[in-house]
């Protein structure tokens, strides 16, 4: 008994459909891996910005007449700025305070990555 022509093997169309499905799946896997790498890079940059913001805030929060570091600066791809603002409390007596805020941004894009603030004694 001879097999019919359709039962001998795959048709060319079936093979092309299988290749198209495999190519689509490979593209989806590539896109997922690329997005994961991009997310990891953004997370690492935000972690670095937070560490820099903590360090600058600690230096700027030292009580005294001035800040031991400049109000603006850069560290590689990150730039920081320090802002001082009077702190008004409800109690009239007590130690005078001011708010110290630090913003760390990407130097290339200007996008703020971390923002921290603290209180500092004026004396």
N, C-alpha and C positions, 0 to 999 in steps of 0.2 A: 504494500500500500504506500503510495507516494503522498507526502504531506502537501497541503495546499500552499500556494505561494505566500499567503499571509502568515502562515505558521512557521516559516523558515527562520525568521529573525526579526530584529527591530527594524522599523522603518526609519528613514532618515529624519522624518519629522519628530518621531519619538525621541531620537537621540538628541536633536537640537533642543527640544523642550527640557530634557534632563540636564543638558549643559546650561541652559538659561536659568533653571532653578538653582543649580549649583553656584553659578555666578552671582545670583541675587543673594543667596545665603552668605557667600564669601564677602560681599559688599556690606551686608548687615553686621557681620562679625568685625570687619575692619573699622566701620563707623563706631561701633561700641567700644572697641579698644582705644581708638583715637579720643573719644569723649572721656574715657576713664583717665587717660594720660593728661588731658587738659584740666580735668577736675583736680587731679593730684597736684599739678603745677600751681593752680590758683590757691589751693589749700596751703601749700608750702609757702607761697608768697604772703598770704594772710597771717600765717603763723610767724613768719619773720617780721612782719609789720607789727604784730602784737608785742613781740619781744622787744623791738626797738622802741615802741611807745611806752612800755613799762620802764625801760632803762632811762629814757629821756624824762619821763614824769618823775621818776625817783630823783634824778639830778635836779630838776626844776623845783621840786617840792622842799628842798633844803631851806629851813628858815634863815632869813638874813635879808640884807638890803638888795641884793641882786641875784640873778640866776648864774650858776657856775657854767652854764652852756649858752650859746647864742640862741635868740628866739626863732631863728630859721636855720636849717641845715640839711645836709643830704648824706646818705650812707649808701653808696652803690646806686641801685635803682629806686631807692626809697627816699622820700623827702619828709621832713617833719616841720611843724610849726607849733609854737607855744603861745598861748594866750592867757593873760592874767586879768582877773575881774574881781572887783570888790564883792565880799560876801556879807549880805545884810542879815543879821540874826535878829530874832525877836527880843532877846535879852540885851539890854544896853550895856551891862557890865560884862567883863570877861576879856579874853584875849582877842584882839582884832584879827580877822581871817580874810583870806582872799582865795578865790577859786583859780586853780591852775589847770588848764586844759591842753592836751597834746593831741594833735591830729597827724597821722602818718598816711601819706598818699604815694601812689606810684608816680615817680618823677616824669615818666614819659607821657602818661595819659592824664594825670591829675586826679585820678579816681581815689577817693578816700578809702583806705583799707582798714584802719583802726582809729578809734577815738576814745581817749581816756581822760578822766578829770579827777582832781583831788583837792583837798583844802590845805592851805599852808598858812602858818602863823606869820604875821607881818613883822614881828620883832625877832 
